[in-house]
Amino acid sequence: MITLDVMIEAGAWASLDNAEALAQRAAEAAVTVADETDEEFEVSVMLTDDDHIQELNRTWRGKDKPTNVLSFPAPEQPGQRAPGETGPRHLGDIALAYETLVRESEDESKELAHHFAHLIVHGILHLLGYDHEVEVEAEIMEALEVKALATLGIADPYRDMAA
């Protein structure tokens, strides 16, 4: 199970109907396909704009440009949980930029809500330890993304890219 704490920090996010509910469903799908359903997680999601995400990208990744989604895994802390302690484990934080999301959706002829769900799935998988820096890892992560999105009734976002 996963619980999201969604904060709208900036941008025109109100135009995306039910963003919080869609983010929750997408996060649940990601956790399920990653076979991580035996633990409870929580994730903070910040819905922001290009200016803020560019600042985050510059500060944390050394890339002075906006991006669609950033994931910040929470560090594993030895002894963080006392024996027998219950409750969700904080996986980390995700930030999404509204203008980039809209631009990519339009450029790729994707529904805004579908692209948003894809980026939530993508971010959650990063927080769970998946990556796409090398081809083998990218194939695994993309397959999980496609599987998660299919459970939400969303078509393979990589299908047209491969053609």
C-alpha positions as CSV (number, residue, x, y, z in Angstrom):
1,M,0.0,0.0,0.0
2,I,1.1,3.5,-0.7
3,T,-0.1,6.9,0.5
4,L,0.6,10.1,-1.3
5,D,0.8,13.6,0.3
6,V,0.1,15.8,-2.7
7,M,0.9,19.5,-2.6
8,I,0.1,21.9,-5.4
9,E,3.0,24.4,-5.1
10,A,2.7,26.3,-8.4
11,G,1.3,26.0,-11.9
12,A,-2.1,25.5,-13.4
13,W,-2.6,22.0,-11.9
14,A,-6.3,22.7,-11.1
15,S,-6.9,22.2,-14.9
16,L,-6.1,18.5,-14.5
17,D,-9.3,17.0,-13.0
18,N,-8.8,14.7,-10.0
19,A,-5.0,15.0,-10.1
20,E,-4.6,13.7,-6.6
21,A,-6.9,10.7,-7.1
22,L,-5.1,9.8,-10.4
23,A,-1.7,10.2,-8.8
24,Q,-2.9,7.8,-6.0
25,R,-4.1,5.2,-8.5
26,A,-0.9,5.4,-10.6
27,A,1.3,5.1,-7.5
28,E,-0.7,2.0,-6.3
29,A,-0.3,0.5,-9.8
30,A,3.5,1.1,-9.7
31,V,3.9,-0.6,-6.3
32,T,1.8,-3.5,-7.4
33,V,3.7,-4.3,-10.6
34,A,7.0,-3.9,-8.7
35,D,5.7,-6.5,-6.3
36,E,6.1,-4.3,-3.3
37,T,2.7,-4.8,-1.8
38,D,3.9,-6.4,1.4
39,E,5.0,-3.0,2.9
40,E,3.3,0.3,3.5
41,F,4.9,3.4,1.9
42,E,4.3,7.1,1.8
43,V,5.5,9.6,-0.8
44,S,5.4,13.3,-1.0
45,V,4.4,14.7,-4.4
46,M,4.9,18.3,-5.3
47,L,3.0,19.6,-8.3
48,T,4.9,22.7,-9.4
49,D,5.9,24.7,-12.5
50,D,8.9,24.8,-14.9
51,D,10.7,27.6,-13.0
52,H,10.7,25.7,-9.7
53,I,11.6,22.4,-11.2
54,Q,14.4,24.0,-13.1
55,E,15.8,25.3,-9.9
56,L,15.6,21.9,-8.3
57,N,17.2,20.3,-11.4
58,R,20.0,22.8,-11.3
59,T,20.6,22.4,-7.5
60,W,20.4,18.6,-7.3
61,R,21.4,17.3,-10.7
62,G,23.5,20.2,-12.1
63,K,21.2,20.5,-15.1
64,D,20.0,24.1,-15.6
65,K,16.7,23.3,-17.5
66,P,13.2,22.3,-16.6
67,T,12.3,18.6,-16.7
68,N,9.1,16.7,-16.4
69,V,9.6,14.7,-13.2
70,L,12.3,14.5,-10.5
71,S,12.5,11.8,-7.8
72,F,14.3,12.2,-4.5
73,P,14.7,8.8,-2.7
74,A,14.7,9.0,1.1
75,P,18.0,7.8,2.5
76,E,17.8,4.5,4.3
77,Q,18.6,5.2,7.9
78,P,20.0,2.3,10.0
79,G,18.0,2.1,13.2
80,Q,15.4,4.5,11.8
81,R,12.6,2.1,12.8
82,A,12.4,0.6,16.2
83,P,11.7,-3.2,16.3
84,G,8.0,-3.8,16.1
85,E,7.4,-0.2,14.9
86,T,4.5,0.0,12.4
87,G,3.4,2.5,9.9
88,P,4.4,3.5,6.4
89,R,8.0,3.9,5.3
90,H,8.8,7.2,3.6
91,L,10.1,6.4,0.1
92,G,11.0,9.9,-0.8
93,D,9.7,12.9,-2.8
94,I,8.5,13.5,-6.4
95,A,8.2,16.8,-8.2
96,L,6.4,17.3,-11.5
97,A,6.4,20.5,-13.7
98,Y,3.1,21.5,-15.2
99,E,4.3,23.3,-18.3
100,T,6.6,20.5,-19.3
101,L,3.9,18.0,-18.8
102,V,1.5,19.9,-21.0
103,R,4.1,20.6,-23.7
104,E,5.2,16.9,-23.8
105,S,1.5,15.8,-23.9
106,E,0.8,18.0,-26.9
107,D,4.1,17.2,-28.7
108,E,3.5,13.5,-28.3
109,S,-0.3,13.6,-28.8
110,K,-1.0,12.0,-25.4
111,E,-3.8,12.8,-23.1
112,L,-2.6,15.0,-20.3
113,A,-4.0,12.7,-17.6
114,H,-2.3,9.7,-19.2
115,H,1.1,11.4,-19.3
116,F,0.6,12.6,-15.8
117,A,-0.1,9.0,-14.6
118,H,2.9,7.8,-16.5
119,L,5.2,10.3,-14.8
120,I,3.8,9.3,-11.4
121,V,4.5,5.6,-12.1
122,H,8.0,6.5,-13.4
123,G,8.8,8.5,-10.3
124,I,7.5,5.9,-7.9
125,L,9.6,3.2,-9.7
126,H,12.7,5.4,-9.2
127,L,11.9,5.7,-5.5
128,L,11.6,1.9,-5.4
129,G,15.2,1.6,-6.8
130,Y,14.5,1.2,-10.6
131,D,16.6,3.2,-13.1
132,H,17.1,3.6,-16.8
133,E,20.7,4.6,-17.1
134,V,21.7,1.4,-18.9
135,E,19.7,-0.4,-21.5
136,V,19.0,-3.6,-19.5
137,E,17.7,-1.5,-16.6
138,A,15.7,0.7,-18.9
139,E,14.0,-2.3,-20.5
140,I,13.0,-3.6,-17.1
141,M,11.7,-0.2,-15.9
142,E,9.8,0.5,-19.1
143,A,8.2,-2.9,-19.0
144,L,7.0,-2.2,-15.4
145,E,5.7,1.2,-16.5
146,V,3.8,-0.3,-19.4
147,K,2.3,-3.0,-17.1
148,A,1.3,-0.5,-14.5
149,L,-0.3,1.9,-17.0
150,A,-2.2,-1.0,-18.6
151,T,-3.9,-1.7,-15.3
152,L,-5.1,1.9,-15.5
153,G,-6.4,1.5,-19.0
154,I,-3.6,3.6,-20.5
155,A,-1.8,2.5,-23.7
156,D,1.9,1.8,-23.9
157,P,3.5,5.3,-24.0
158,Y,6.6,3.8,-25.7
159,R,4.8,2.1,-28.5
160,D,4.9,5.1,-30.9
161,M,8.4,6.0,-29.9
162,A,9.7,2.6,-31.1
163,A,8.2,3.0,-34.5
